[in-house]
Amino acid sequence: MTELKTDLLVVGGGLGGVAAALTAASLGLRVVLTEETDWLGGQLTAQSVPSDEHPWIETPHISAGYADLRTRIRDYYRRNYPLTPEAVADPTLNPGLGNVSRLCHEPRVGVAVIDELLAGWISAGRISVRHHLVPVAADVDGDHVTAVTLRDTRTGETLTATAPLIVDATELGELLELAGVEHVIGAESHHQTGEPYAAPVAEPADQQAITWCFPLEYRPGEDHTIAAPASYDHWKTHVDPFWPGPQLSWEKIDIHTMSGKVNRIFEGDLDAVRLPDLWHFRRIRARTQFRRDIVDTDISLVNWPNIDYWEAPLIGPGIDDAARATALRRCKELSLSYLRWMQTEAPRPDGGTGYPGLRLRPDLTGTDDGLAKYAYIREARRIQARFTVLEQHVAVVDRPDGEGAEQFADAVGVGHYNIDLHPSAAGVNYVNLETYPFQIPLGALLPVRVRNLLPANKNIGTTHITNGCYRLHPVEWSIGEAVGALAALCHREGTEPHAVGDTASRTEDLQRLLTGTVGAPVRWPDDIRRTRPSQTVKNATPVLALPEKRVPHA
């Protein structure tokens, strides 16, 4: 067993963990950052999901750190890829021209840029990155976590780390379970939260679907058909009560009408900038952006509704390691089954079937099978926090017209996304509610009891409902920055996070540290915070979906 001590231990190398480590190191702390895979970046990289962002992401009103990440991604393409002169000169370069984001890029580029961001701090000894480590135990003394034991997934060897402050930035909130930190799993009831769209009764299994994403290119005339996975026939024939047909189809649920909808992979010219098909939705390489003599195909990232896996949850009562492994395997088989179906049986507009030219790109994911290194996780264990963000604080439908989201005196960051809940393991369909631009309150980062553990992923003090808008890329980054700055402030003043939250002057010190030194805003300008994005953003549509098994309470 190896033992180490540090100022701040960050367990989990997703965007929140990376932001926490970078912020704390820049403010003088020594940080150990651990990650389960060999890629830092979480949902942006190891899970292969292009950034889901808000309409103001290209404005000065976002975190300087996140803006730097985005700028470096564009610069990486300009330095290393055979872009067209027009693409090189475009200040808002979008390599994939995907519909989902102003910056759709290959996951490998995200990894390279994050490694670049960390390089100087690693060289200076401020950050130590340890890959292939998963937490397996935590030592607790009263209300403090005194040590965390991590296991190397390759060798089985263990490492025990100690630090005055510990950050749980894992994808599933693993330290909350291991350290006995009070937490919530799945959906709270309407009685518990008063949220109009909360579940009638609390349901731990009501956890959003996970998705095993993968990049594809299309080479007409070639045959790259994969073998049928073991569960192919199941996914081809099984129909869930809330879904319009088998998942191996072009049918999905329209979140605006909650009725069935057909959405094919290709519609019209592949080189079009925007088309309402699957291919253009999360396209991460548009060949028109590159020299055609070198790059002759698009690449699209498959994170589409029909590969959402809602058969079983990953965490909760009765879910042990074996059950979780089974769910992850089934999720991966669903994705591969969908690819096999598209290659061999998917109906084409010309009356034929199948697109055998669809080709996996394992070189872009760093895996043997061509799928992402890990499943895309949308929901985790969430701390029972000093303050919990509710639907009523952020949802347009629950707020007086034009008032904007709730304003928090202890705000430590900003963000925006619709409340976007995917179908769940409890059989609940989509919930999608428009929100105002919102804040991240410090109280949502403080566990009700444990004094030295902080969340920095999808495990903050939200509900099942509001997790749906606090779980996306830029918000996770801002959470991490707030946690890193809080750790540095506590280290400097010899205090604990709860003491900062207890005192208005110390909370204001943290806010000044974030806004003045870190460059992380804690409030939206008044004209933005009162804005309904659907009324101001081109091509946006107001969203208020009433799911079959989840209707608002009176």
C-alpha positions as CSV (number, residue, x, y, z in Angstrom):
1,M,0.0,0.0,0.0
2,T,1.2,3.5,-0.9
3,E,0.4,6.5,1.2
4,L,0.5,10.1,0.3
5,K,-0.5,13.5,1.8
6,T,-1.6,16.6,0.0
7,D,-3.4,19.9,0.5
8,L,-6.4,18.9,-1.6
9,L,-7.5,15.4,-2.8
10,V,-9.7,15.5,-5.9
11,V,-11.2,12.1,-6.7
12,G,-12.6,12.0,-10.2
13,G,-11.0,13.7,-13.3
14,G,-14.1,15.0,-15.1
15,L,-14.5,18.7,-15.9
16,G,-15.5,19.5,-12.3
17,G,-12.4,17.7,-10.9
18,V,-10.1,19.3,-13.5
19,A,-11.4,22.8,-12.8
20,A,-11.2,22.2,-9.0
21,A,-7.6,21.1,-9.3
22,L,-6.5,23.9,-11.6
23,T,-8.2,26.5,-9.5
24,A,-6.8,25.3,-6.2
25,A,-3.3,24.9,-7.7
26,S,-3.4,28.4,-9.2
27,L,-4.2,29.7,-5.7
28,G,-1.3,28.0,-4.0
29,L,-2.4,24.5,-3.0
30,R,-0.8,21.1,-3.8
31,V,-3.4,18.8,-5.4
32,V,-3.7,15.1,-6.1
33,L,-6.1,14.5,-8.9
34,T,-7.2,10.9,-9.6
35,E,-9.1,9.5,-12.5
36,E,-10.7,6.0,-13.3
37,T,-9.7,6.0,-16.9
38,D,-6.5,7.1,-18.7
39,W,-8.2,10.3,-20.0
40,L,-9.1,13.4,-18.0
41,G,-12.2,15.4,-19.0
42,G,-15.1,13.1,-18.1
43,Q,-18.2,13.8,-20.2
44,L,-16.2,15.9,-22.7
45,T,-13.6,13.2,-23.4
46,A,-13.8,9.8,-21.9
47,Q,-17.6,9.8,-22.4
48,S,-17.2,11.5,-25.8
49,V,-20.0,14.0,-25.5
50,P,-19.5,17.4,-27.4
51,S,-20.2,20.4,-25.2
52,D,-23.8,21.1,-24.3
53,E,-23.8,24.8,-23.7
54,H,-26.0,27.9,-23.4
55,P,-26.7,30.9,-25.7
56,W,-24.2,33.2,-23.9
57,I,-21.2,30.8,-24.1
58,E,-19.4,33.1,-26.5
59,T,-19.9,36.2,-24.4
60,P,-17.6,37.7,-21.6
61,H,-20.2,36.5,-19.0
62,I,-18.8,33.0,-18.6
63,S,-15.9,31.7,-16.5
64,A,-12.5,32.8,-17.9
65,G,-11.2,29.2,-17.3
66,Y,-13.9,27.6,-19.4
67,A,-13.5,30.3,-22.0
68,D,-9.7,29.4,-22.1
69,L,-10.5,25.8,-22.5
70,R,-12.7,26.5,-25.5
71,T,-10.1,28.9,-27.0
72,R,-7.4,26.3,-26.6
73,I,-9.5,23.7,-28.4
74,R,-9.9,26.0,-31.4
75,D,-6.2,26.9,-31.4
76,Y,-5.3,23.2,-31.2
77,Y,-7.2,22.6,-34.5
78,R,-5.5,25.7,-36.1
79,R,-2.1,24.4,-35.1
80,N,-2.5,20.8,-35.9
81,Y,-5.3,20.1,-38.4
82,P,-5.4,20.7,-42.2
83,L,-8.2,23.3,-41.9
84,T,-9.3,25.4,-44.9
85,P,-8.1,29.0,-44.9
86,E,-11.6,30.1,-44.1
87,A,-11.9,27.8,-41.1
88,V,-8.5,29.0,-39.8
89,A,-9.6,32.6,-40.0
90,D,-13.0,32.0,-38.3
91,P,-12.8,33.3,-34.7
92,T,-15.7,31.1,-33.7
93,L,-14.4,27.9,-35.5
94,N,-16.7,24.9,-35.0
95,P,-14.8,21.9,-36.4
96,G,-17.9,19.7,-36.5
97,L,-20.5,22.3,-37.4
98,G,-22.8,20.2,-35.2
99,N,-26.3,21.5,-34.4
100,V,-25.9,20.9,-30.7
101,S,-23.0,23.2,-29.9
102,R,-20.9,26.1,-31.2
103,L,-17.9,23.9,-30.5
104,C,-18.2,20.3,-31.6
105,H,-14.8,18.5,-31.6
106,E,-13.1,15.2,-31.4
107,P,-12.7,13.8,-27.8
108,R,-9.0,13.3,-28.3
109,V,-8.6,17.1,-28.8
110,G,-10.3,17.7,-25.5
111,V,-7.8,15.4,-23.8
112,A,-4.9,17.0,-25.4
113,V,-6.0,20.5,-24.3
114,I,-6.7,19.5,-20.8
115,D,-3.3,17.9,-20.5
116,E,-1.9,21.1,-21.9
117,L,-3.8,23.1,-19.2
118,L,-2.3,21.0,-16.5
119,A,1.2,20.6,-17.8
120,G,2.8,23.6,-16.1
121,W,1.2,22.8,-12.7
122,I,2.3,19.2,-13.0
123,S,5.9,20.3,-13.7
124,A,5.8,22.7,-10.8
125,G,4.7,19.9,-8.5
126,R,1.4,21.6,-7.7
127,I,-0.8,18.9,-9.3
128,S,-0.1,15.2,-9.3
129,V,-2.4,13.2,-11.7
130,R,-3.0,9.5,-11.0
131,H,-4.9,7.5,-13.6
132,H,-6.6,4.2,-13.4
133,L,-7.7,4.7,-9.7
134,V,-11.1,4.1,-8.3
135,P,-12.1,4.8,-4.7
136,V,-12.8,1.7,-2.6
137,A,-12.9,2.9,1.0
138,A,-13.0,6.0,3.2
139,D,-11.9,6.5,6.8
140,V,-14.1,8.8,8.8
141,D,-13.7,10.4,12.2
142,G,-17.0,11.9,13.3
143,D,-17.9,14.6,10.7
144,H,-14.5,14.4,8.9
145,V,-13.2,12.1,6.2
146,T,-9.7,11.4,7.2
147,A,-8.4,9.2,4.3
148,V,-9.5,7.7,1.0
149,T,-8.2,4.4,-0.3
150,L,-8.0,4.0,-4.0
151,R,-7.4,0.8,-6.1
152,D,-5.5,0.6,-9.3
153,T,-7.8,-1.0,-11.9
154,R,-4.8,-2.6,-13.7
155,T,-2.7,-4.0,-10.9
156,G,-5.1,-4.2,-7.9
157,E,-2.6,-2.3,-5.8
158,T,-4.0,0.3,-3.4
159,L,-3.1,3.8,-2.4
160,T,-4.3,5.7,0.6
161,A,-4.5,9.5,0.4
162,T,-5.1,12.1,3.1
163,A,-5.9,15.8,2.8
164,P,-7.6,18.4,5.0
165,L,-10.2,18.8,2.2
166,I,-11.4,16.1,-0.1
167,V,-13.5,16.6,-3.3
168,D,-15.8,14.0,-4.7
169,A,-15.8,14.6,-8.4
170,T,-16.6,11.0,-9.4
171,E,-19.3,10.4,-12.0
172,L,-21.6,8.5,-9.5
173,G,-20.8,10.3,-6.3
174,E,-18.8,7.2,-5.0
175,L,-17.3,8.9,-2.0
176,L,-20.7,9.9,-0.6
177,E,-21.5,6.2,-0.3
178,L,-18.0,5.1,1.0
179,A,-17.8,7.9,3.6
180,G,-21.4,7.7,4.8
181,V,-22.2,11.2,3.6
182,E,-26.0,11.8,3.7
183,H,-27.2,11.7,0.1
184,V,-30.2,11.1,-2.2
185,I,-30.6,8.6,-5.0
186,G,-33.1,9.0,-7.8
187,A,-36.3,11.0,-7.6
188,E,-37.6,12.9,-4.5
189,S,-41.4,13.1,-4.1
190,H,-43.6,16.1,-4.6
191,H,-44.3,16.0,-0.9
192,Q,-40.6,16.3,-0.1
193,T,-39.7,19.2,-2.5
194,G,-43.0,20.8,-3.5
195,E,-41.7,20.7,-7.1
196,P,-44.6,20.6,-9.6
197,Y,-42.9,18.0,-11.7
198,A,-41.5,15.9,-8.9
199,A,-42.5,12.2,-8.6
200,P,-45.7,11.3,-6.8
201,V,-43.6,9.2,-4.4
202,A,-39.9,9.0,-3.9
203,E,-38.3,6.5,-6.3
204,P,-34.6,5.6,-6.1
205,A,-34.7,3.8,-9.4
206,D,-35.9,7.0,-11.2
207,Q,-32.5,7.7,-12.5
208,Q,-31.9,9.1,-16.0
209,A,-30.7,6.8,-18.8
210,I,-27.0,6.3,-19.4
211,T,-25.6,6.2,-23.0
212,W,-22.6,4.6,-24.4
213,C,-21.5,7.0,-27.2
214,F,-19.4,6.4,-30.2
215,P,-18.0,8.3,-33.3
216,L,-18.9,7.2,-36.8
217,E,-17.7,8.1,-40.3
218,Y,-19.7,7.2,-43.4
219,R,-17.9,5.7,-46.4
220,P,-20.5,4.8,-49.1
221,G,-19.5,1.7,-51.1
222,E,-17.5,0.2,-48.3
223,D,-18.6,-2.5,-45.9
224,H,-17.7,-2.1,-42.2
225,T,-20.5,-4.2,-40.7
226,I,-19.9,-5.4,-37.2
227,A,-21.0,-8.7,-35.7
228,A,-24.4,-8.7,-34.0
229,P,-24.0,-8.4,-30.2
230,A,-25.5,-11.1,-28.0
231,S,-28.6,-9.0,-27.1
232,Y,-29.3,-7.8,-30.6
233,D,-32.6,-9.7,-31.0
234,H,-33.8,-8.3,-27.7
235,W,-33.3,-4.7,-28.6
236,K,-34.8,-5.4,-32.1
237,T,-38.1,-6.7,-30.7
238,H,-38.6,-5.4,-27.2
239,V,-40.9,-2.4,-26.8
240,D,-41.1,-0.4,-23.6
241,P,-44.6,1.0,-22.7
242,F,-43.5,4.7,-23.0
243,W,-41.6,4.3,-26.2
244,P,-43.2,4.2,-29.7
245,G,-41.5,1.0,-30.8
246,P,-38.3,-1.1,-30.5
247,Q,-35.1,1.0,-29.9
248,L,-33.6,-0.4,-33.0
249,S,-35.6,1.9,-35.3
250,W,-35.7,5.5,-36.5
251,E,-38.6,6.2,-34.1
252,K,-38.2,8.3,-31.0
253,I,-40.2,10.5,-28.7
254,D,-40.7,14.2,-29.6
255,I,-40.0,16.0,-26.4
256,H,-42.3,18.9,-27.5
257,T,-45.4,16.8,-28.1
258,M,-44.5,13.5,-26.3
259,S,-45.6,11.6,-29.3
260,G,-43.7,9.3,-31.6
261,K,-41.4,10.9,-34.2
262,V,-39.3,9.5,-37.1
263,N,-35.8,11.0,-37.4
264,R,-33.5,9.4,-39.9
265,I,-29.7,9.5,-40.0
266,F,-29.4,11.4,-43.2
267,E,-31.6,14.1,-44.7
268,G,-30.3,15.9,-47.8
269,D,-26.8,17.1,-48.5
270,L,-24.2,15.9,-46.0
271,D,-22.2,19.1,-46.5
272,A,-25.1,21.3,-45.4
273,V,-24.3,23.3,-42.3
274,R,-27.6,22.5,-40.5
275,L,-30.1,19.7,-41.2
276,P,-32.7,18.3,-38.8
277,D,-31.3,14.8,-39.0
278,L,-29.2,12.6,-36.7
279,W,-26.0,13.0,-38.6
280,H,-25.8,16.8,-38.2
281,F,-27.0,16.8,-34.6
282,R,-23.6,16.0,-33.0
283,R,-21.3,16.0,-36.0
284,I,-17.7,16.5,-34.6
285,R,-15.9,16.8,-37.9
286,A,-17.4,18.5,-40.9
287,R,-15.2,17.7,-44.0
288,T,-16.0,21.2,-45.4
289,Q,-13.9,22.7,-42.6
290,F,-10.8,20.7,-43.8
291,R,-8.7,20.3,-46.9
292,R,-10.6,17.8,-49.0
293,D,-7.4,16.1,-50.3
294,I,-6.6,15.1,-46.7
295,V,-10.0,14.8,-45.0
296,D,-12.8,13.3,-47.1
297,T,-15.4,12.3,-44.5
298,D,-17.5,13.7,-41.8
299,I,-17.5,12.2,-38.3
300,S,-20.7,12.2,-36.2
301,L,-20.9,11.4,-32.5
302,V,-23.7,9.0,-31.8
303,N,-25.4,10.2,-28.6
304,W,-28.9,9.7,-30.0
305,P,-32.2,8.9,-28.1
306,N,-32.4,5.3,-29.3
307,I,-29.2,4.3,-27.5
308,D,-30.3,5.6,-24.2
309,Y,-30.1,2.7,-21.7
310,W,-32.9,2.8,-19.2
311,E,-33.3,-0.9,-18.5
312,A,-31.6,-0.8,-15.0
313,P,-30.1,1.9,-12.8
314,L,-26.4,1.9,-11.9
315,I,-26.8,2.8,-8.2
316,G,-29.3,2.4,-5.4
317,P,-30.8,-0.3,-3.2
318,G,-29.8,-3.8,-4.4
319,I,-27.3,-2.6,-7.0
320,D,-24.0,-4.2,-6.3
321,D,-20.8,-4.3,-8.4
322,A,-22.1,-7.3,-10.4
323,A,-25.4,-5.6,-11.2
324,R,-23.7,-2.4,-12.2
325,A,-21.3,-4.3,-14.4
326,T,-24.3,-6.1,-16.1
327,A,-26.0,-2.8,-16.7
328,L,-22.9,-1.3,-18.2
329,R,-22.4,-4.3,-20.5
330,R,-26.0,-4.2,-21.6
331,C,-25.7,-0.5,-22.3
332,K,-22.7,-1.1,-24.5
333,E,-24.5,-3.9,-26.3
334,L,-27.4,-1.6,-27.0
335,S,-25.1,0.9,-28.7
336,L,-23.4,-1.8,-30.8
337,S,-26.8,-3.3,-31.6
338,Y,-28.0,0.1,-32.9
339,L,-24.9,0.4,-35.1
340,R,-25.4,-3.2,-36.5
341,W,-29.0,-2.3,-37.2
342,M,-28.1,0.9,-39.0
343,Q,-25.5,-1.0,-41.1
344,T,-27.8,-3.9,-42.0
345,E,-31.5,-3.2,-41.5
346,A,-32.2,0.5,-41.2
347,P,-34.7,1.6,-43.9
348,R,-33.3,4.1,-46.4
349,P,-35.3,6.8,-48.2
350,D,-34.5,5.1,-51.5
351,G,-36.4,2.0,-50.4
352,G,-33.3,0.0,-49.6
353,T,-32.0,-1.1,-46.2
354,G,-28.8,-0.5,-44.3
355,Y,-25.7,1.7,-44.4
356,P,-22.8,-0.8,-44.3
357,G,-20.4,2.1,-45.0
358,L,-20.9,3.4,-41.4
359,R,-17.5,2.9,-39.7
360,L,-16.4,3.0,-36.1
361,R,-13.3,5.1,-35.3
362,P,-11.6,3.5,-32.3
363,D,-8.5,5.8,-32.9
364,L,-10.7,8.7,-31.8
365,T,-11.8,7.2,-28.6
366,G,-8.7,5.3,-27.5
367,T,-10.5,2.0,-27.2
368,D,-10.4,-1.3,-29.0
369,D,-14.1,-1.5,-29.7
370,G,-14.6,2.1,-31.0
371,L,-17.0,3.1,-28.2
372,A,-16.2,5.8,-25.6
373,K,-14.0,4.8,-22.7
374,Y,-17.0,5.1,-20.4
375,A,-20.8,5.5,-20.5
376,Y,-22.2,9.0,-20.5
377,I,-23.6,9.4,-16.9
378,R,-26.4,11.9,-16.4
379,E,-27.3,11.4,-12.8
380,A,-25.4,10.4,-9.6
381,R,-25.8,10.3,-5.8
382,R,-26.5,13.8,-4.6
383,I,-25.5,15.2,-1.3
384,Q,-28.1,16.2,1.2
385,A,-27.0,19.8,1.2
386,R,-27.5,22.8,3.4
387,F,-29.5,24.2,0.5
388,T,-31.1,22.3,-2.3
389,V,-31.9,24.0,-5.6
390,L,-35.5,23.3,-6.6
391,E,-37.5,23.5,-9.8
392,Q,-39.2,26.6,-8.4
393,H,-35.9,28.4,-8.2
394,V,-35.1,28.1,-11.9
395,A,-38.0,26.9,-14.2
396,V,-39.7,29.5,-16.3
397,V,-43.1,27.9,-15.7
398,D,-42.7,28.2,-11.9
399,R,-41.5,31.8,-11.8
400,P,-43.3,35.2,-12.2
401,D,-43.0,36.3,-15.8
402,G,-39.8,38.2,-16.4
403,E,-38.5,37.9,-12.8
404,G,-35.7,35.5,-13.8
405,A,-34.3,32.7,-11.6
406,E,-33.9,32.9,-7.9
407,Q,-31.0,35.2,-6.8
408,F,-28.8,33.7,-4.1
409,A,-26.7,35.9,-1.8
410,D,-24.1,33.1,-1.5
411,A,-23.8,32.5,-5.3
412,V,-20.5,31.1,-6.4
413,G,-21.1,30.6,-10.1
414,V,-23.5,30.8,-13.0
415,G,-25.0,28.5,-15.6
416,H,-27.8,27.8,-17.9
417,Y,-29.5,24.8,-19.5
418,N,-33.0,23.5,-19.8
419,I,-34.2,21.0,-17.2
420,D,-33.5,18.0,-19.5
421,L,-34.4,14.7,-18.0
422,H,-34.1,11.6,-20.2
423,P,-36.2,8.5,-19.8
424,S,-35.4,6.7,-16.5
425,A,-34.9,3.2,-15.2
426,A,-38.3,3.6,-13.4
427,G,-40.1,3.9,-16.7
428,V,-40.6,7.7,-16.6
429,N,-40.4,9.5,-19.9
430,Y,-38.8,12.8,-20.8
431,V,-39.2,15.9,-18.7
432,N,-38.0,19.1,-20.4
433,L,-38.6,22.5,-18.9
434,E,-37.3,25.9,-19.9
435,T,-35.2,27.7,-17.3
436,Y,-33.9,31.2,-16.7
437,P,-30.1,31.7,-16.5
438,F,-29.3,30.6,-12.9
439,Q,-26.7,30.7,-10.2
440,I,-24.8,28.1,-8.2
441,P,-25.4,28.7,-4.5
442,L,-22.6,27.9,-2.0
443,G,-25.2,26.1,0.2
444,A,-25.7,23.5,-2.5
445,L,-22.0,22.5,-2.2
446,L,-22.0,22.0,1.6
447,P,-23.2,18.6,3.0
448,V,-25.5,18.9,5.9
449,R,-23.1,17.2,8.3
450,V,-19.7,16.2,6.9
451,R,-17.3,19.2,7.2
452,N,-14.4,18.5,4.8
453,L,-15.9,16.8,1.7
454,L,-17.1,18.8,-1.2
455,P,-19.0,17.7,-4.4
456,A,-17.8,18.7,-7.8
457,N,-19.8,16.8,-10.4
458,K,-23.5,15.8,-10.7
459,N,-23.6,15.2,-6.9
460,I,-24.3,18.7,-5.6
461,G,-27.4,19.8,-3.7
462,T,-29.9,19.6,-6.6
463,T,-33.0,17.5,-6.9
464,H,-33.7,14.8,-9.5
465,I,-35.5,17.6,-11.4
466,T,-32.9,20.3,-11.2
467,N,-30.0,18.0,-11.7
468,G,-31.3,18.1,-15.3
469,C,-30.0,21.6,-15.8
470,Y,-26.9,21.6,-13.5
471,R,-25.3,18.5,-15.0
472,L,-23.9,20.0,-18.3
473,H,-20.3,20.8,-19.2
474,P,-19.9,24.6,-18.4
475,V,-21.9,24.3,-15.2
476,E,-19.8,21.3,-14.0
477,W,-16.7,23.4,-14.7
478,S,-18.0,26.3,-12.7
479,I,-18.9,24.0,-9.8
480,G,-15.3,22.8,-9.9
481,E,-13.9,26.3,-9.9
482,A,-16.0,27.3,-6.9
483,V,-14.9,24.2,-5.0
484,G,-11.2,24.8,-5.8
485,A,-11.4,28.4,-4.7
486,L,-13.3,27.5,-1.5
487,A,-10.6,24.9,-0.7
488,A,-7.9,27.5,-1.2
489,L,-9.7,30.1,1.0
490,C,-10.1,27.5,3.8
491,H,-6.4,26.6,3.5
492,R,-5.3,30.2,3.6
493,E,-7.5,31.1,6.6
494,G,-7.3,27.8,8.5
495,T,-11.0,27.3,8.4
496,E,-13.6,24.9,7.0
497,P,-16.1,25.2,4.1
498,H,-19.1,25.4,6.5
499,A,-17.6,28.3,8.4
500,V,-17.3,30.2,5.1
501,G,-21.0,29.5,4.4
502,D,-21.9,30.6,8.0
503,T,-20.4,34.0,7.7
504,A,-21.5,36.7,5.2
505,S,-18.1,38.3,5.2
506,R,-16.3,35.1,4.4
507,T,-18.8,34.2,1.7
508,E,-18.1,37.6,0.2
509,D,-14.4,36.9,0.4
510,L,-15.0,33.7,-1.6
511,Q,-17.0,35.6,-4.1
512,R,-14.3,38.3,-4.5
513,L,-11.7,35.5,-4.9
514,L,-13.8,33.9,-7.7
515,T,-14.7,37.1,-9.6
516,G,-11.4,39.0,-9.0
517,T,-8.7,36.3,-9.2
518,V,-10.2,33.2,-10.8
519,G,-12.3,35.1,-13.3
520,A,-15.5,33.2,-12.5
521,P,-18.7,35.3,-12.5
522,V,-21.2,34.7,-9.7
523,R,-24.1,36.7,-11.2
524,W,-25.6,37.3,-14.6
525,P,-26.1,40.8,-15.8
526,D,-29.7,41.9,-15.2
527,D,-30.7,41.9,-18.8
528,I,-29.6,38.3,-19.2
529,R,-30.9,36.8,-16.0
530,R,-34.4,37.8,-16.8
531,T,-34.2,36.4,-20.4
532,R,-36.2,33.4,-21.6
533,P,-33.7,32.0,-24.2
534,S,-36.5,30.6,-26.4
535,Q,-37.7,34.2,-26.9
536,T,-34.3,35.6,-27.9
537,V,-32.2,32.8,-29.5
538,K,-32.6,32.1,-33.2
539,N,-34.2,28.8,-34.0
540,A,-34.9,28.0,-30.3
541,T,-38.3,26.6,-29.3
542,P,-40.0,26.8,-26.0
543,V,-40.0,23.5,-24.3
544,L,-42.6,22.2,-21.9
545,A,-43.1,18.5,-22.3
546,L,-45.7,16.7,-20.2
547,P,-44.5,13.1,-19.8
548,E,-46.9,10.2,-19.8
549,K,-46.0,9.2,-16.2
550,R,-45.0,12.6,-14.8
551,V,-47.5,15.4,-14.8
552,P,-47.4,18.6,-12.7
553,H,-49.1,18.6,-9.4
554,A,-51.9,21.0,-8.7
